[in-house]
Amino acid sequence: MPSFDVVSEIDKPELSNALHQANKELSTRFDFKGTDARVELSGSVLTVFADNDFQVKQAVDVLSNKLASRGIDLACLHYNEIQEIGMDKAKQVIEMKEGISSDLGRKLVKKIKDQKLKVQTAIQGEQLRVTGKKRDDLQAVMAFLRNEDTGIPLQFNNFRD
């Protein structure tokens, strides 16, 4: 039976490339000369460091442009408040959201069932498995989920025929 998985994940190599590009631009831009503006990644948390609030906002803007140009959806980022750290420095922590939570998974399963398509949906950890007899039904589910506002970016992978 044909099936596919609905996931919400970030492409790690593209994220790494975007971080390197952002750090390179921050080191060469004229308005960041002589500053310690940088972006660091630890686990699923990005931290932007700069000398003041304005430079942190500019660095976040550079990072956002690089992420968007690399195909990473900015809806998966949660921006925390800018924090003042010692010696006239500031930082902003950006959390990356990956995976489909169990609450959102249940809501998506219910919405898919309300579409009255002949598919079965199962929650498997942080992803959904959609199975059906016809490829057309699976494609209809994909189209429905693309148009649905879930608050996180969704990807479809592992399509089996």
Secondary structure by P-SEA (a helix, b strand, c coil): ccbbbbbbbcaaaaaaaaaaaaaaaaacccccccccccccccccbbbbbcccaaaaaaaaaaaaaaaaaaccccccccccccccccccbbbbbbbbbccccaaaaaaaaaaaaaacccbbbbbcccbbbbbcccaaaaaaaaaaaaaccccbbbbbccccc
